[in-house]
């Protein structure tokens, strides 16, 4: 039943939300997060300013813990194939390798969001929330993740932030 719901969501996105003019934009949104360099550079830039240094350390730490948990552990334990292998009507716009659950792009994006939300106000973290949401949607739009892969990525990012803020944040001096 869950598979049918996810299949219907992906096919709905493909049929009613994909537009040729948006395809390059969605590919670009997704590609920025491919190896995490974008977020790593943001975290490193934050280290140069005393006002954002602690948040930068926490952001980079959350990225690392979430990468290790998701890309090295969860994906290899679950080994969920990409949806385009199971849904013949689904036409992916890119062909990534690896496993589907949980979305690494979404995990990284929300690891950053949760680190920023815990460090700053929603107002300051708002651009990251928008970008992470676009990234998560782009993975559905491109046909490379199931909706539960996206939810799993959000959950991993959130759990990573809980660990980082409980155990690491108190040890960092301002």
Helices and strands as residue ranges (DSSP letters): H 2-12, I 13-17, H 20-31, H 37-47, H 50-67, I 68-74, H 75-78, H 83-86, H 104-119, H 122-141, H 147-163, I 164-168, G 169-171
